[in-house]
Amino acid sequence: MTHGRSRLTPATAGRVGLIALGAAASIACVVFVNPAGVALAFAYAGTGAYLVYRRPANSLGWWLVVVASGLALGSVNVTAGMADLQSGDLDPLGAATAWVYGWGWSLVMLGFLGVALVYPSGRLPAGRGRRASQAALGAVVLLGLLMAIGPTLQVRPAGELSEVAVPNPLRFGLAPGVRSMVPPPDALFSMMSLFPLAGLISMFVRFRRSAGLERLQYRWLVAAIAVVAAGTGIWVVATQVLLLETHGVESVVLLTCPAIPVAIAIAVLRYRLYEIDRIISRTISYAVVTGVLVGVFWLAMIALQAVLAEFTQGEGLAVAVSTLVALALFQPLRRRVQSVIDRRFDRSRYDGERISAAFSDRLRDQMDCQP
């Protein structure tokens, strides 16, 4: 009786490697990563693992696992201080956390590039696009390896608020001539970030050429990217312009960033895929209404404070009246804005509601005319 030998195919080896990487990243999350990094990493890892389970032939789940691993490894809290990093006098844990932090974000770049290239089918583009995609993925892997073995790393030491360039704690034995040829980590990261941007542009080109079901899948991801861009913009304005505390504003990023893996899961599983028009119209309309009401509230409060300054010293009356004005405007403003937005983004539902309203009016008139 003969037994067949099981061969370890490249695809199986790749899956095993990704599972091991995800497991290592999960352990790093629980032990060393800050809460924000844990939330982002598990949002991508959970969605990726679910897609791998439900759609194993679609590689998008695996690419989300790569993104999650990079988010976990790149958010590790470095245990060594500035003096120890500069001197190289590190314990194994300090050296490992600094090295992982220094190159972990390259996996995020690789994962996002993979998502942009294979979305939504899970396969690389055919023809010339396949070779260009393979070259782009290989270039990001090469840049990540250079970052990992380079003479310096960009690290945020323990107790510091910003990153600094420090000697690579693992000290790979590179010849002085080779070491001088490796670009600094910030230059490597800048070059690496160009490839996901190019992949995103290629995805938008495919989106413009798509139709039918595929176009709906693209619209889900485009809408999610817009949500993440809006959340990131709010964070940048709040922290860099208004100079607010980063801990309070981080919640905006944590709430918006999981929109991308959720949109990918909806597109791949095709669950409620046709509700994208309604979601877009509702999101835009409530954002417009919220912005207008906030503006009305502040303008009314400033005007009332100026008018009532001679009669009262407190701001309570101005705030109360401004709040009542905003509440009174909410429903009529929401209906008006919703009608305008639906006319543009959810035309089928808008037309259906108009037909239903017209039919109800005719039916009412006929009932009234009966003796």
C-alpha positions, 0 to 999 in steps of 0.5 A: 500500500503506497502513500502519496507524498504531500508537497508544500506548494508556494501558495501553501507556503505563502499562506502558512507564512502569512498566518505565522506573521499574523500570529506574531503581530497579534502577540505583539499587539497584546503585549507591546502595542498601544490601544490605537494600534491594537484597534486598527490592527484587529479591524483589518486582521478580523476582516481579512481572516473572515474573508480568507475563511469565506472567500479563500480564492480571493487574495484580498483577505490575505492582503488585509492580513498583511496590512494588519501585521504592519499596523501591529508591528509598526505601532509597537512601543519601543522599550529602549530610551534615546541614550541606549539606542544611540549607544547601542547598549540594548537588551534583546527586547529593546533591540527587537522592539526598535527594529520591528518599529523601524520597518513595520510600516513597510508591510502596511505599504505592501498590503495597501499596494496589494489591495489596490492592485487586486481589488475587487477580483483578488487577481492581478491585472492581466496583460502588461498590467500584471508585469507592472504590478509584479514589479511594483510589489517587488520594489516595495519588498526590496525597499522594505528589506533595505529599511530592515538591514540599513545602517539606521532606523527611524524610531520613536524612543521610549518617553519621546514624542517624535521619531529620530534616526538611530543606529540599526540595533541588530547591526547587520554586517554590511560592508562600509561601501554597501552601507553608504549606498543604502538611503536613509529610512525617511527617503526609503519610506518616501519612495515606498509610499509612491507605489501605493499611491500609483496603485490607488491611481490605477484603481481609480482608472479601473473604476472609471472603466467599470460597469454593472456589479463591478462598478458597485464594488468600486463605489463601496471602496471609493466611498470608504476611502473618502470617509478615511480621508475626511477623518484624517483631514479632521485629525490633521487640522485638529492636531497641526492647525488647532494644536489640540490634544492628540489623544482626544482626536485619535477617536476620529481616526479610529472610527473612520479607518475601519471603513476600508476593510468593511467596504472590502468585505461588503464588496467581496461578499456582495452583502447589501451591495446595492445600498451604496447609493443610499449610504452615500446620500445619507452620509453627505446629507447629514454631514451638510446638515451638521455643518450648516447647523454648527455654523448657525449655532455659532453665528446665532450665539455670537450675535445674541451675546453682542445684543444681550451684553447690556442686559445679562453677563452670562452666556447661558441665555445666548447658548439656550436660544442658539440651541433652540434655533438649531433644533427648529431648523434641523427637520426642514433643513434635513428634508431640503438637503436630503431631497437635493442629495437624493436627486444626485446620488440616489436617483432611483429612490428619489424617483420611486418616492416621487411616483409613490407620492403622486400615486397617493395624491391621485388616489386621495383625489379619486376617493374625495370625488366619490359620492 
